[in-house]
Amino acid sequence: VVCYVNSTAQVKAESDVCCTSANAVEVVKKINSKEVLFVPDVHLGGYVNTQIKDKNVISYNGFCPTHAKITTNDIQNARKKYPNAEILAHPECHSDVLNLVDFIGSTSAIIDYVKKSNKKDFVIVTEKGVADRLKRDYKNKNINVISEDVICENMKAIKLEDIYNSLKNEEYEITVDKEISSKAFDAIKKMIEINA
């Protein structure tokens, strides 16, 4: 069982190994099993399955609601609106969307792609914050977001002042049962060992 790192501690505790969107393919490739249950994202698991020929990746039918908002119509409209742009998508998007883009990669891979590319025009097909960061860091490039509505409410829930107050006042402490945290840590540790 491989679980995406954005899962809860309880899910990690029941998994053999964690992964990120950046290392999911490598983690699954290095697992000593012909069948892998991938949780919780069906689209990321499906993408991993397309990249690996000698394993069967069975994906749990969960998904990221933010990436689920993105449709093939969005991609087709972006092609018309930005005909010279490369379209870069996160693998948590639906496979029909991924089939229409120029590059598929994790957040860090998308950022690295834009950094190294000689191209000037891009459409970013993931959470709006990635495009905002690219606009800030690469002012000489034209960065467009697939939609202003692709916003992850969970990612936006924590504000800078919340982090400041948490550190300053030592508040918002989260405790996890020791048995769960120990097993969850094992899944994270295995991911780190696989990628070493």
LUMVEX-33571 format. One line per field, with one value per residue (C-alpha): residue number from 1; residue in three letters; x, y, z. Coordinates in Angstrom, 2 decimals. Example, Ala and Ser with C-alpha at 12.3 -4.5 7.8 and 13.67 -1.06 7.14 Angstrom:
2
marnu 1|2
gugu ALA|SER
xx 12.30|13.67
yy -4.50|-1.06
zz 7.80|7.14
This chain:
196
marnu 1|2|3|4|5|6|7|8|9|10|11|12|13|14|15|16|17|18|19|20|21|22|23|24|25|26|27|28|29|30|31|32|33|34|35|36|37|38|39|40|41|42|43|44|45|46|47|48|49|50|51|52|53|54|55|56|57|58|59|60|61|62|63|64|65|66|67|68|69|70|71|72|73|74|75|76|77|78|79|80|81|82|83|84|85|86|87|88|89|90|91|92|93|94|95|96|97|98|99|100|101|102|103|104|105|106|107|108|109|110|111|112|113|114|115|116|117|118|119|120|121|122|123|124|125|126|127|128|129|130|131|132|133|134|135|136|137|138|139|140|141|142|143|144|145|146|147|148|149|150|151|152|153|154|155|156|157|158|159|160|161|162|163|164|165|166|167|168|169|170|171|172|173|174|175|176|177|178|179|180|181|182|183|184|185|186|187|188|189|190|191|192|193|194|195|196
gugu VAL|VAL|CYS|TYR|VAL|ASN|SER|THR|ALA|GLN|VAL|LYS|ALA|GLU|SER|ASP|VAL|CYS|CYS|THR|SER|ALA|ASN|ALA|VAL|GLU|VAL|VAL|LYS|LYS|ILE|ASN|SER|LYS|GLU|VAL|LEU|PHE|VAL|PRO|ASP|VAL|HIS|LEU|GLY|GLY|TYR|VAL|ASN|THR|GLN|ILE|LYS|ASP|LYS|ASN|VAL|ILE|SER|TYR|ASN|GLY|PHE|CYS|PRO|THR|HIS|ALA|LYS|ILE|THR|THR|ASN|ASP|ILE|GLN|ASN|ALA|ARG|LYS|LYS|TYR|PRO|ASN|ALA|GLU|ILE|LEU|ALA|HIS|PRO|GLU|CYS|HIS|SER|ASP|VAL|LEU|ASN|LEU|VAL|ASP|PHE|ILE|GLY|SER|THR|SER|ALA|ILE|ILE|ASP|TYR|VAL|LYS|LYS|SER|ASN|LYS|LYS|ASP|PHE|VAL|ILE|VAL|THR|GLU|LYS|GLY|VAL|ALA|ASP|ARG|LEU|LYS|ARG|ASP|TYR|LYS|ASN|LYS|ASN|ILE|ASN|VAL|ILE|SER|GLU|ASP|VAL|ILE|CYS|GLU|ASN|MET|LYS|ALA|ILE|LYS|LEU|GLU|ASP|ILE|TYR|ASN|SER|LEU|LYS|ASN|GLU|GLU|TYR|GLU|ILE|THR|VAL|ASP|LYS|GLU|ILE|SER|SER|LYS|ALA|PHE|ASP|ALA|ILE|LYS|LYS|MET|ILE|GLU|ILE|ASN|ALA
xx 0.00|1.39|-0.21|0.15|1.87|-1.17|-3.00|-3.79|-1.51|-4.05|-3.82|-0.02|-0.04|-1.93|0.34|3.66|5.20|4.37|5.05|4.83|3.62|7.29|8.49|5.36|6.58|10.02|8.56|6.16|8.90|11.12|8.48|9.01|5.48|3.67|0.47|0.27|-2.76|-2.41|-4.39|-6.17|-5.90|-7.25|-5.79|-2.26|-2.42|-3.65|-0.81|1.70|0.18|0.81|4.49|5.19|4.87|5.74|3.28|-0.46|-1.37|-4.85|-6.09|-8.57|-11.41|-10.59|-9.51|-8.38|-11.46|-9.33|-7.83|-11.21|-12.53|-10.24|-11.86|-10.86|-12.88|-10.55|-7.54|-9.16|-10.11|-6.57|-5.14|-7.35|-6.66|-2.88|-1.89|1.85|1.79|2.94|0.38|1.84|-0.36|-0.18|-0.72|-3.68|-5.72|-8.08|-6.40|-8.53|-7.00|-3.47|-3.84|-4.19|-1.24|2.41|4.00|2.89|4.72|4.57|4.54|8.33|8.68|6.40|8.40|11.69|10.32|9.40|12.77|14.78|12.57|13.50|9.77|8.07|4.38|2.84|-0.54|-0.34|-2.88|-2.88|-3.63|-3.55|-0.79|1.73|1.05|1.23|4.67|5.88|4.64|6.58|9.80|9.86|8.66|10.18|7.75|4.02|2.42|-1.29|-3.43|-5.91|-8.66|-8.87|-11.22|-8.59|-7.97|-7.39|-9.32|-7.34|-4.01|-5.31|-6.71|-3.40|-2.29|1.17|-0.10|-1.36|2.15|3.62|1.17|1.67|5.42|5.25|2.51|3.14|-0.50|-2.41|-0.50|-1.47|-0.97|-1.14|-1.50|1.99|1.09|-0.32|2.56|5.15|3.56|3.03|6.67|7.69|5.86|7.59|10.97|10.59|9.87|13.07|15.07|13.69|14.66|18.14
yy 0.00|3.36|6.51|10.05|12.20|14.50|11.63|11.57|9.96|7.14|6.36|6.52|4.10|1.52|1.99|0.42|3.55|7.20|9.14|12.67|13.63|14.23|10.75|8.58|6.83|6.06|4.81|2.43|1.24|0.28|-1.62|-5.37|-6.27|-6.76|-5.20|-1.87|-0.30|3.46|5.75|8.12|9.77|7.82|10.27|10.33|6.54|6.25|8.45|6.30|3.20|4.66|5.17|1.64|-1.42|-4.29|-3.56|-3.28|-0.07|-0.30|3.14|3.98|6.05|9.27|12.50|16.05|18.27|21.19|19.28|17.66|21.13|21.18|19.85|19.08|22.16|24.26|22.88|23.39|26.96|27.65|26.39|28.90|31.79|31.14|29.45|29.86|28.63|25.30|23.73|22.18|19.99|18.26|14.46|14.75|16.00|13.61|11.45|13.07|16.42|14.99|13.59|17.14|18.88|19.38|18.44|16.48|16.96|17.64|21.20|21.20|19.67|22.35|25.11|23.56|23.17|26.86|27.87|25.86|26.41|28.81|29.27|32.42|31.45|28.89|27.80|26.24|23.49|23.08|25.09|28.82|29.44|27.69|30.18|33.05|31.87|31.50|35.01|36.36|34.45|34.69|38.14|37.73|34.89|34.94|32.72|32.03|29.97|27.53|29.10|31.63|29.15|26.43|27.25|24.70|25.89|23.51|24.94|28.48|27.72|28.41|32.03|33.43|35.06|31.64|30.20|33.23|32.96|29.22|29.63|32.73|31.50|27.75|27.18|24.90|21.85|18.62|15.29|11.92|8.59|7.05|3.78|5.63|8.11|5.33|3.34|6.50|7.45|4.02|4.72|8.09|6.61|3.92|6.61|8.41|5.16|4.29|7.71|7.73
zz 0.00|-1.12|0.25|-0.93|1.68|2.02|3.76|7.46|10.03|10.36|6.62|6.71|9.67|7.58|4.55|3.69|2.25|1.53|-1.63|-2.95|-6.39|-7.27|-6.29|-6.68|-9.85|-8.37|-5.08|-6.84|-9.23|-6.30|-4.32|-4.33|-5.35|-8.65|-7.27|-5.50|-3.84|-4.28|-1.95|-1.84|-5.28|-8.27|-10.78|-9.37|-9.03|-12.61|-13.83|-11.93|-13.55|-17.03|-16.18|-14.90|-17.10|-14.72|-11.90|-11.53|-9.68|-8.19|-7.19|-4.47|-5.93|-4.07|-5.70|-5.11|-5.39|-6.57|-9.50|-10.25|-11.18|-14.24|-17.41|-21.00|-22.02|-19.85|-21.74|-25.14|-24.23|-23.00|-26.32|-28.16|-25.76|-25.49|-28.78|-28.17|-24.58|-23.25|-20.94|-17.77|-15.54|-12.19|-12.29|-9.90|-12.87|-14.66|-17.33|-20.06|-19.07|-18.90|-22.43|-23.76|-22.07|-23.02|-19.69|-16.62|-13.35|-9.65|-8.33|-8.06|-11.54|-13.06|-11.36|-12.55|-16.08|-16.32|-14.83|-17.39|-20.44|-23.25|-23.86|-22.61|-22.45|-20.08|-18.78|-15.32|-14.67|-10.90|-7.77|-8.50|-5.94|-8.19|-10.99|-8.48|-7.35|-10.94|-11.80|-8.83|-9.60|-13.42|-14.37|-17.86|-18.65|-19.31|-16.68|-16.98|-14.62|-16.16|-14.03|-11.24|-9.51|-9.03|-5.38|-2.63|0.40|2.63|1.52|2.03|5.50|7.24|7.11|7.78|10.98|12.16|11.82|13.56|16.47|16.71|17.07|19.28|21.63|21.30|20.42|18.04|19.25|17.51|19.23|17.55|19.31|19.74|18.03|15.02|14.85|15.07|12.23|10.16|10.67|9.35|6.05|5.72|6.66|3.99|1.38|2.34|2.21|-1.22|-2.56|-0.99
